[in-house]
């Protein structure tokens, strides 16, 4: 079972997350998601564990206080496909003048 954990303190790391869930059974993996540029926690993570132990962990930890923050814990949903963003962020309606809603030209 893949478990989504949100509203994590930025001080929480992978080991902290693993230890919190190990109270409910064996944890296959625990990962706090970090920003790829700064390396800082994004405030959420994922834990993998057996279905039986995972369900008990979700019931017990959802809404619990963890490092002075109330966390949300739920079954992770598959990531939704997003349309690929264009590498060119140029707004074609501005014709190169900037994006200031300036219609003087």
N, C-alpha and C positions, 0 to 999 in steps of 0.2 A: 504494500500500500504506500502510495506517495502522499505525503502530508504537507500542506502549505501552512506556514507560520508567518503571521504578519504583526506589525507594530512592535518589532523587536528594538530594544535599545541598541544604539550604534556601537556600544561597547561589547556586545555579544559576539563571540566568534564561533567557529565550527565546533570546537570542543565543548563550549558551554551549552550549545544547543543539543549536542549528542548526550551530554550528561543529564540534561533535563528530561529527555525522552527515555533514557535507559532505565529509569525507575519503572517503566511500564513494559519493558521487554527488550530483546536484542534489537539494536539499531544497525541496519545495513549501511546507511550513510546519513550524514547530516551536513548541510551546506548552507552557510549564510551567503546571500548574493551580494556581491560588491560592485561598485562602479568601476568600469574598465579603465577609466582615465585616472581617477584619484585613488582607487583601491579602498575607499571608504564603504562601509556597509550601507546597503540601500534600505535596511530596516525590515527585510523579510528573508525567509529561507525555506528550505525543503528538507524533510526527514523521510527516510524510507525504512519501513519495518513491516513485520507480518500483519495481515489484515486484522486478526483478533487483537493483538497488542496495540495496533495502530488505532483501532476504534476506541479502545479503552483510554488511550492517551488523548485522543481528540475530546472525548467526553469530560475527562478530568482537567485538561489544560486550557480548553477554550474559555476565555474570560478570566483566566488566572493571572495573578501578578507575577511577573518575571523581570527581575532587575528594575523594579520600581515602575514598570509599564504593564498595562493590561494587554495581553496578547490575544490574537484571534487565531484559532487552529481549526482547520477544515481539510477535507479530502481535496487534494490538488486536482484541478480540472486540466485537461489537455490544453496546451497553448494554442490559441486561435491564430490562424493564418492571417497575416496583415498584408495589405498591398505593399509592394516594394516601393520605398520612397525614391523619388528622383534624386539623383546626385546634384542636379542643377536646381537650386532653390530660387532661381530667378523667376519673378512673377511676370509672365508674358504680357499682362495687361498694362504694365507700367512703361513698356518700350524703353527700358534702360534708364528711366528717370529716378528710380528709387520707389519705394513703396509708401508714399506719403499721402495718397489720395489727392494728389495735386493735379488738377485738370487745367492748369493755365496754358498748356501747350496745344 
